[in-house]
Amino acid sequence: MSIRISSDTLAWHAAIQTELVTRLGGDKNAKDVCRVARTPGFLHHKDPTSRFICRIVHRSSARYTQAEMAEALGVKLTPQP
């Protein structure tokens, strides 16, 4: 199975991820489209001196589109030429 993703979608993903990393103090190297959030129940061991089990701290049934995320974060989405 393959999924087609437009260049706009990839560019917008990058812009939104960059803003999230900045605002939340995330790992600046972990914002590319291939990355996903850490899975609950798995050991986070990037820093061997500070390992911990990933867990869910808040759960919601809310779903957001790229446009909604961009608007909430103040990210301007512009179509690629």
PLY file of the C-alpha trace (Angstrom):
ply
format ascii 1.0
element vertex 81
property float x
property float y
property float z
element edge 80
property int vertex1
property int vertex2
end_header
0.00 0.00 0.00
1.29 3.45 -0.82
0.00 6.87 0.05
0.57 9.91 -2.13
1.50 13.02 -0.21
1.69 16.38 -1.93
4.73 18.64 -1.60
2.43 21.15 0.12
1.52 18.57 2.76
5.20 17.81 3.45
6.13 21.50 3.64
3.21 22.23 5.93
4.08 19.25 8.14
7.63 20.59 8.49
6.41 24.08 9.39
3.97 22.77 12.01
6.52 20.35 13.50
9.16 23.09 13.70
6.74 25.32 15.62
5.76 22.49 17.97
9.42 21.65 18.67
10.13 25.31 19.41
7.13 25.84 21.67
7.39 22.55 23.55
11.19 22.38 23.77
11.31 19.18 21.73
14.22 17.47 20.03
15.16 19.66 17.05
16.46 16.57 15.22
13.19 14.67 15.53
10.80 16.72 13.46
10.97 15.10 10.04
7.97 13.41 8.43
9.28 9.89 9.23
9.14 10.46 12.97
6.19 9.63 15.16
5.49 10.31 18.79
6.93 7.86 21.26
4.65 4.90 21.88
3.24 4.57 25.43
4.70 1.67 27.38
8.08 1.76 25.64
11.34 2.73 27.29
12.71 6.13 26.30
16.47 5.80 26.51
17.94 8.63 24.47
19.73 9.77 27.63
21.04 6.60 29.31
21.28 8.44 32.65
17.61 9.40 32.56
15.57 6.50 31.15
11.81 6.34 31.62
8.71 4.54 30.38
6.66 6.66 27.98
3.10 7.22 29.12
-0.03 9.08 28.13
-0.54 12.17 30.28
-3.69 13.42 28.55
-6.17 11.68 26.30
-8.73 13.28 24.00
-10.91 12.21 21.12
-10.26 15.53 19.35
-8.76 15.41 15.85
-7.24 18.36 13.99
-6.44 19.05 10.36
-3.15 20.57 9.24
-4.96 23.85 8.64
-6.41 23.84 12.17
-3.02 23.08 13.70
-1.34 25.79 11.64
-3.96 28.36 12.63
-3.69 27.49 16.33
0.12 27.79 16.17
0.18 30.90 13.99
1.94 29.07 11.14
1.24 30.44 7.67
0.61 27.64 5.16
1.48 28.66 1.62
1.16 26.43 -1.43
4.45 25.33 -3.01
5.12 26.57 -6.55
0 1
1 2
2 3
3 4
4 5
5 6
6 7
7 8
8 9
9 10
10 11
11 12
12 13
13 14
14 15
15 16
16 17
17 18
18 19
19 20
20 21
21 22
22 23
23 24
24 25
25 26
26 27
27 28
28 29
29 30
30 31
31 32
32 33
33 34
34 35
35 36
36 37
37 38
38 39
39 40
40 41
41 42
42 43
43 44
44 45
45 46
46 47
47 48
48 49
49 50
50 51
51 52
52 53
53 54
54 55
55 56
56 57
57 58
58 59
59 60
60 61
61 62
62 63
63 64
64 65
65 66
66 67
67 68
68 69
69 70
70 71
71 72
72 73
73 74
74 75
75 76
76 77
77 78
78 79
79 80
